[in-house]
């Protein structure tokens, strides 16, 4: 293995440890939190101190040949203990049973960690070995026992955690099951490391030379297995957070169609909020949802439930599912209201228009509540071919009803036409059920002024105040 194969994992694990320090500060009383942090720390330390340059530096600083061996072996035992304790805390159960199980493993591995340097001190290892100390001193008294101690601790941890994770993975789902599956792979690789080392040592006892298993096969297995094991422990802890971020980002993107439809035009009094580039997807989603709801609220005077009903019937005729047809109807009503606001058409102030606007607002509220999913569904309806057909039909209807309008909108009269009449009242053509034809537009048609009193006759206008009138639209009863 190259030196970078040791240091890169150590740096990655160290960054993960530092990144989770705030969580340790907040929840240091939680055994699970402490176990996770100790696992990250011990794994990073194991990779760092097992690198040949670090081994050489430690031996030179202390002046003791091979003193790095008990240091690395002790850290490996601590890592194995951390894996077992974390799995015990992870499984949960009665608090007393969890504490008892954790203390039992800590006690066992504490003995191993103490025994490793004691056995090294009792033995004799004068020749510095950076990569093959296990096989080189396989027959040396006390050094042999030190090697067997750390290998037995490592293999025991790998076997026990593998069995626990396999049994537990059958009873859980989602991120926890994925983490346990990854852990099983990592522990199997760690088990392979221990078996390869032990096989090479036993071969030395038998007089054979299988040193390549210890120096060439085992280290890569330990490096990959340690990284995979750490990822397996972090996956159930960080996976739900990644899922929440991904869902927020997907929802934010899906709301983009509706947001772009509703966003205020340049120059309006309500500018769009400024979101910093580092904002999280959750914050971006919250801002976008708020802007959409605010703009829908401002559209209420322009809503017309008749547009919604016609679009709903058109979608049903086009073989759309009933639920989707309802969403298409609401989307068509919103599109017409946006267009009415964009073109500056003033909402009518008569009672009938208010009734239609209120009915449209109620239909919009019912279509959006509860939850964010319906808002996403409304945004998706703007890309539906049924909505395209409904908007095209509404545009054709609007142009036929009022050639002066160029934008699709509700089938209602303009304020100028609604105010035509001998005394400022409504024309009879605008009343439901009326059969009186609309008056044609004339160049000299005068717009009457409202009387100031019941006895005062209307005063005629001069030619400079004359204004052509828009023709009345056909009645609702005539369009259905």
URSULZI-V747581 format. One record per run of one state. SS is the DSSP state (a for helix, b for strand, c for the rest). FROM is the first residue (numbers start at 1). TO is the last residue. If there is no record, write none. Layout:
BEGIN
ss/from/to
SS/FROM/TO
SS/FROM/TO
END
This chain:
BEGIN
ss/from/to
c/1/3
a/4/19
c/20/20
a/21/26
c/27/30
a/31/50
c/51/51
a/52/62
c/63/66
a/67/91
c/92/94
a/95/122
c/123/132
a/133/136
c/137/142
a/143/169
c/170/173
a/174/205
c/206/210
a/211/254
c/255/255
a/256/262
c/263/280
a/281/298
c/299/299
a/300/302
c/303/304
a/305/317
c/318/321
a/322/342
c/343/350
a/351/368
c/369/372
a/373/381
c/382/384
a/385/401
c/402/414
a/415/418
c/419/427
a/428/430
c/431/462
a/463/465
c/466/475
a/476/479
c/480/480
END
